[in-house]
Amino acid sequence: MKLLIIGQSLEDHINYKGKTQVKPGGIFYTVYGLKNFISSVDEIALCTSVEKENLKLFSPAYDDLDKKYFQFVPSIPKVILNITDEKEREECYSQVNKNIDINIDDYSSFNGILINMITGFDITISQLEKIRKSYSGLIYFDVHTLARGLDEKGKREFRTIPAFEKWANNIDILQANETEFSFLYDINDSKEILNKLFASGIKILVLTKGEKGAKVYYKKDGEIISTFISSHKIETRNKVGCGDIFGAVFFYNYITDKNIEKALMLANLSAGCAASYDDLHDFEKLKKDVYERIS
């Protein structure tokens, strides 16, 4: 199985519980999580922007990847993340790069495509429409920072996504957290938002709820139904990349056997494990930790 991942690489400057750490960020976590679950015959193709000067920062996830679709740029975005346990994190960018140049002529070799809007500018709607027009397989789309605007100081505040229906028309599976979900449309009623999403062609909505768990909405016999799973109790040591890990694990396991409940369970456990890690090397044992929790 060959999977295409699209999203920006970031250099994160994380302020959490009185400490500041510089870590790889953005699509790094999607790839790192995915690498834990794929089999030896699976392949990841990553389309991202990187800079030569700090490429080593991403080595745990990127070293053994084919860099055919890497776009080397003078500088990738540096992001200050101010994180608390009480509310959504604050994000401030020192720069935001333009959309990634995607130089792929034939998408037919991919079994699935995951797009993570790390910066909100990772791809344009025109690029997504082009992908959809030439690709009939599964497209997984994480809303992420598409739900945040950008002010003159680089601060990212939530706002209604402009013309989101154009994005939704070209997506099979949509992932959003509860805050992002509320900013998809200028609509206050969650049921109305759901109906609008599924009317646009969305087949599955994955709604992450942080420490509460996650919920998946999908259609069965013409009706929108849902499955909820609560989170396991863990000691939170990390609040960065957990949603990206969740999406990667759900994406892979759903493509593998189309079992929504199983994919949701594994993704939820993976996000919980990721939240309990305080060192990047801990992610190397992600799949092992997940299956130990199942047993």
Beta strands, then each sheet from edge to edge (+ up, - down):
strand 1: 2-6
strand 2: 9-16
strand 3: 19-26
strand 4: 43-50
strand 5: 70-72
strand 6: 78-83
strand 7: 90-93
strand 8: 112-116
strand 9: 138-142
strand 10: 155-156
strand 11: 173-177
strand 12: 204-208
strand 13: 213-220
strand 14: 223-230
sheet 1: 5+ 4+ 1+ 8+ 9+ 11+ 12+ 13- 14+
sheet 2: 3+ 2- 6- 7+ 10-
end
